[in-house]
């Protein structure tokens, strides 16, 4: 399958998970499943837009008190009276304007000045009236979004449930800690998959390390609790690669089964009859990173409710070896410079900002799609 088609299938095949109602404070990073409307006018009350004097009727005005932010005043101001007032303070009844300090003169308890066309009063609902839209569905609840929602008097929001991710790290040679012995390698997938999942709106559910055993793999797939099961290794057709056989036997629907790219060719995407998704990552760490960015990240973003978006592009410079009939995926810096021209691995990706997807007809300096390095 063409790389572009595989990425698009992962992005477009899944629907957002169901919504759940959460307090705004607990919804950070989630995606709104419904629009948020104002429940309390913004501003919630008439308040001073400047420090100065709130005046009633024609001047000069006699100062009768002071109102600071947070204070509640009673009664109605009589014409000819004034109160010193702070920005944001509740404007008493009867006030017609706020005279900024710089626009008035104070002598003893009397204020004189001219009320101009600007009254320097923010009226209740000037920014948002009750029922007005605050934030549309599909927006990620960032700190700014949450602040706007709270300001509008909304306490709970409907957000999509984040997809739970189960990771199965396979391979007799893989160890989780310590110094690898002869023929052993450290697990590099747990951190990468966790980071990619978090960036896409997913949450880790469980993680298991499995030897190359068919029965253990079968049991782990059956017991996995996540919405998405990520399997590192066991992605090819060798004697120790059991994943494809087991998924086919379970009646999985294959959406992607091999991609015309280097590295990362043996990546795959399937959906089980019960609706759980399976993402197969090649056991080579750099190829696994490519596959995670190609299939896992767009799939999780879709399940989390994030709007589909095209990949960014950037002119790329350098002379990498291209892949006839497919794409070569190479690490580049933020200015589009190739990090390494020869064989690459995680060390090259660690020095890069993006992985650039170079088609077989790409020429140096031409733009290319970018995958952001986690």
C-alpha positions, 0 to 999 in steps of 0.5 A: 500500500502507498504510504499516503494511503496508509496514513489516510486510512489510519486518520479516517477510519475510526470514529471518535469515542463516546462523550463523557461529562467532566468538570472543566478542571479535569478535562484538560487535553480532552476534545469537546464532544459538544459546543459550549454555550455561555451560562453566565454573561461576560462580564457578569456585571457592570464594571469599571474599565478604568481606575478613576471616579464613577459619576452620576448626573452632571458635574462637578461631583461630590466624592462619597466613597470608594469601591474596590474590586470584589466589593458590593455596594448598596443603593443608588447614587444620587446625581452630582455624586461620585465614588472612587472606583478600581478597574473591574469593580462593580459599578453602583446603580445610577452611575453614568460614566467612569472618569479616569484619573487622568481626565479629572481634577480632584480638590478636597472632596470634589471631582471636576471633568468632562464625560467624553463619548467613551463611558469606560463601563463594561456592561454585563453581557457586552462580550458574551450573552447567556446562550452565546457560543463560547467554544465549538465542538472539536476543540482541545481543552487547553488552558485558555479554552478552560479559562474561557469556559469557566469565565462563561459560568460553565462547570462541566463539559462533554468531552470524548473519552480518550482511547486507552492503549495496551502495549505488547512488547514482543521478542525473546531478545528484549529486556526492560531493564539492566545491561543487555547480554549477548543477543539482547536489546533494551526495550525502546518502544514503551517510551516512544509509544507512550509519548506518541499516544499522549500527544495524540490524546490517548492514555496508557492502559497496560503494558506487557513484555512477551517472549516469542510464544504463539500461545502467550501472544494469543492470550495477551491479545484476548485479554488486552483491555485497551481500545488500541492494542499496539504490538512491537515486533512479530510483524513479519512472516518469520518463525517467531512472528505470530501476530498476523496469523493470530489476527486472521484466525480471530477474524480481524479486518485488515486495513493496512498490511504492509506499506511501501516505505523505507523504513517501516515496511512491515507495519499494519493496522487491523480491527478485531470483531469486537471493535478493538484496533491493533497496530503492528509496529516493526521490531526495528526501533527506528522503523517502529517509530516510523510506523507509530507516526504513520498509523498509531498517531493518526488513529488515536487522534481520530478516536480522541475526537481531534479533527482530521488535518493535513500534514505540514510540509517543508522544503527539504534539502540533502541527497538521500537515497530514494525508494523506487515505487515508495517513499523514503522517510528521513530525519530532518531539522526544523529548517529542512536539512537532512540529518544523515544521508546514509543508514539512519536510526534512533540516534539520527531521529534524536537529532531531528525535529521531523521525519520527512516523507520523500516520494520517489520523484522528490528532488532536493529543495522540494517540499515534503510532508512532515511527521513530528518527532516525539 
